[in-house]
Amino acid sequence: MSDTASTGLASLVPAWLDWADCAEQLGVSVSRVRQWVREHQLAQVVPVPGEGPRIPAELVMDGEIVKGVPGILTVLHDGGYDDAEALTWLFTEDETIPGRPIDALRENRGSEAKRRAQSMAF
């Protein structure tokens, strides 16, 4: 993941969680959060150089990973995207969805976001 991509994400993503905060919100251990990042159930970047990795807070809602996020992350990673690129796509406005893909997923209208991710990855 490039520093430029991560820095750009800092302006797209309004709130971040470190591993401990994410674990607390999900009711799991920090090691489970790290495993989910490795398995592409969650994604992380270093949004501020010199700080540790962070996970966008909007990937978590009501004590769970937002429905559809793991599937989209897997599709994008299979298509060659890294975490920074996948998160940039999730948090960038897309008029075809409409809005940001993460908002569509959080509002349970993720079908178009999933289709777009599939078409981009292949």
N, C-alpha and C positions, 0 to 999 in steps of 0.2 A: 504494500500500500504506500503510495507516494505521500510525502509531506504536503505537497500542494493540494492534493485531493482531500486530505484530512483537514487542512486549514480551511478549505472551501466549505467543508461540512460544518465547521463551527458556526458559519453564518446561516446555514440552512436548518440546523437542528436547534430548537429553542432550549432544550433541557437534556442533561446527560446524567447517567448513573455510573458509579464505579461498580466493581464486582460485588462489593459488600452490600451496597444499597439495592442493587438489582436482586441479589439473593434474598434480601429481607422482603422486598416487594413480592417476590415469587414464592416465598416461604420454603426456600431450598438452601442448600449449602453453597458457599462460594465455589467449591470444586465442581458442583453440578452446573453452575453458570458457566464456568470455564469449559466444561465438557460440551454444553449446548453451543457455545461459540465455535468450538472445534467441529461440531457436527452440523454447523450452519443453521441451527434452530434460532440463534441470535447472531448479531454482527457487532463488531467493535472496531473502533479506530482510536488514534491518539489525536483528539481535536486541537489540543494546545501543546505545542512542542515542549518537551521536558516533563510533562505530566504523564500519568499512566493511561492505559486504555480505558475508554468509556463506551457505554452502550446507550443509544438514544432512549430517553425515557418513554417516548411514545411507542416503543416496541412492546411495552408492558401495559396492561390495562386490567383493572379489577383482579389483581393477583395472578394473572396468567399472561403468557406470551400472546399477543394479538393473533387471532385466528387468521391464517393465511400467510403470516410472515415466514414461518419455517419453509413452507412450500415454495414461496417466491425466492427466498434466499438460496434454496437448493437449486432451483432452476437456473438462477443467474450464475451461481458458482459453477454449475455444470457447463454453462455457456462461456466460461472463462473470466467472469467478473470477479474481482476481489471484494473484500468487505467495503472498502471506501467507495468503489464504483457502484456496488449494490445499494448502499445507503444513500449515495447521491441521487440515484434514480428514485428510490422510495420517497425522498424528501423534496423532490423538484416538481413544481407544477406541471401538469400534463393535461392539455385541453381535451384530449381524446378520452379521458377517464370520467369526468373532469375533476380538476383539483390535484392534490398530491396523492400518489398511490397509497401512502401510509394512512391518509385520511379515509380513503375508500375502504381500506381494510378495517379500520377502527369503526366505521359506520356500517359494517356488514354489507357493503356493496362492492366487494372485491373481485367479482367475476371479470370485469374489464381489465383491472390491474393484472390479474393472473394471465389473461390472454396476451396483454402487451408484454409481460415479462417473458412468456414463452416465445413470442415472435422475435424478441430482441436476442434471446439466448441461442436461437437456432437459425 
